[in-house]
Amino acid sequence: MTDPRIISLGCRLNAFESELMRQHSSAGGVENVVIINTCTVTAEAERQSRQAVRKAARNNDGAQIIVTGCAAQLDPEGFAAIPGVNRVIGNAEKLEPQTFGQGDHPAIQVADIMTVHEVAPHLIDGFDNRTRAFIQIQQGCDHRCTFCIIPFARGPNRSIPMGAIAQQIRQLSEAGFGEIVLSGVDIASYGANLPGNPSLGDLVRRLLASVPELKRLRLSSIDPAIMDEALFRALAEEERLMPHIHLSLQAMDNTILKRMKRRHLVSDAIAFAERVRLARPDVVFGADFIAGFPTETDAMFANTLRAVEDMGITHFHVFPYSERAGTPAAKMPVVEKAIRKTRAEALRLLGSRAIGDYLGTRVGKIEKVLIENNDTGFSEHYVPVHLDRPAASGSIETIKITRADDNRLYGSLT
């Protein structure tokens, strides 16, 4: 029997779900199958998903081609019509083991995700060729940012109970995974549908207390609109919670934030960063940015550049705005694509200077590095580090930093 091949596009949550599908399809005895887990966060992401499906069908003659993920959830008929595709399954169905059993299955099996109000805990055995594991703590989103189609592909916000998450982390930690990343669509809204309404910070503190074998815990992207006292306490008191916070900022001009229908204003993002730095002075921030959102003027973009520099963002994740059919933003007056590209380049240049400056401050310091591939790994602040000699993958090593370039640190095992 041939092992299932999984092609995973997009986010960390897709990465978790891809491993779950690998596990289910292997257990179900499905042979010669290629599963493409698609993304639709932007029009470009959907184009790449369709391209990946066509390529998989072309290059895997005789294999069963199964398409799932957010793009498939929104346009199942369109993906089913691609030559060579055997099945299209939705974002709810892809989590269930019976979907991958032997026997006949519908060509299209996609439920109305907006009516799915629970998400069952699912345990994965691990991640192939990884020392860091992404795990699901919640699904869906109840907010309606004007540029985002994802709530309609993922459904409403719903969370995994704390005990099930602790069980998953304990299992992966015992299997040798040195770092766990809490992932979801909107992890800042964790717990809203659970008894007692626990917060993300409550979850973090519970996990670190109940799973002592967990070495490192990291958060994926969070919304700066939250003011979670338990999370601030965890950052101050828990060394195993990594001092790296990635913010979903998108812009730092109040008019654009309102037109995006974001939950925060510039002052909220600044206040959040200040609170985090008070709790954890060595923290570094990453952030997502959309350059050239509809109606954005030069002055508005200048506000973003200025505020981002003042906040001290270190890791930049920049997208030129991409129209997404079906979203309110797609109907707004557009910024020319050439201007979007120029603004994205300006943000990336600012990001290159920021990471370069930060890396320079680490020379001569000691870093704890999770080894991922013999002589490379990541520091607690999510900086790539190259070692002077190999170390065991999955181990956390003490490294003396000897030099830096524009993208990474270099160091010696101590």
Buried (B, 14 or more C-beta within 10 A) or exposed (E): EEEBBBBBBBBBBBBBBBBBBBBBBBEBEBEEBBBBBBBBBBBBBBEBBBEBBBEBBEEBEEBBBBBBBBBBBBBBEBBBEBEBBBBBBBBBBBBBBEBBBEEEBEEBBBBEBEEBEEBEEBEBEBBEEBBBBBBBBBBBBBBEBBBBBBBBBBBBBBBBBBEBBBBBBBBBBEEBBBBBBBBBBBBBBBBBBBEEEBBBBBBBBBBBEBBEEBBBBBBBBBBBBBEBEBBBBBBEEBEBBBBBBBBBBBBBBBBBBEBBBBBBBBEBBBBBBEBBBEBBEEBBBBBBBBBBBBEBEEEBBEBBBEBBEEBBBBBBBBBBBBBBEEBBBBEBEBBEEEBBEBBBEBBBEBBEEBBEEBBEEBBEEEBBBBBBEEBBBBBBBBBBBBBEEEBEBBBBBEBBBEBBEEEBBBBEBE
